Amino acid sequence: MCGRFVQLPVIDFGQPGLADLAPGLAEIQPSYNLAPTQRASVILDRGEGRQVTRLAWGLLPFWAKAKAIQGKAINARIETVAEKPTFRTAFKKRRCVIPMAGYYEWSISPEDGKKDPWLIHATGPLLAAGLWEDTSPLLPDGNLGTFTIITGDSSGVSADIHDRMPVWLQAGQIDDWMAAGPDDAMAMLLASTPPSMEQLCGWRVSGPSGKRAR
């Protein structure tokens, strides 16, 4: 899963045009420990081209009667996202991308059985596949929409820490991801290529000193 993540202003990092994926990416507010229900910057398209919009983390479908569902809908599993009632309408019509500078995951320490937090990050911005819903009357700000992050099986350094990770997209896939029909969108998710070991690394952030994942 993905329970916390980091957002920083998106700049090119040697990849020309990366900061131009959507207006406002270079002005993203730094957030080093984004938690469920908090606001984050999300790339979406409401029919007028890509835009960066602040949404609350945890998807609230239009039919939700209680806000409690939000905390249970921060992640959507790739295996069920197209059919599960909470996500299936958004999967058909409202897909988005969540830029991250890294995300946190927890592993069980073999030394004392406690949960150790790890920061998994890359040499440049990560682009996670997600879904969004428009405004919800259940939120204090009635004009605020919500989003979820799609997750799949872990690979690479992430697999040493947890069995789930966000599904990553490449910059050139954003328009296709947002516009594709459900079948093509699912095919894109299933064919997603995670960052390489050279790009992605993990650091334990607890204790007197950090420890790098294998």
Secondary structure, DSSP 8 states (H G I E B T S, - for coil): ---EEEE-----TTSTTGGGSSTTGGG---EEEE-TTSEEEEEEESSSSEEEEEEEES---TT---GGGGGG-SEEETTTTTTSTTTHHHHHH-EEEEEEEEEEEEEE-TTTS-EEEEEEEEEEEEEEEEEEE---TTSSSTT--EEEEEEEE--GGGGGT-SEEE-B--GGGHHHHHHS-HHHHHHHHHT-----TTTEEEEE-SSSS-EE--
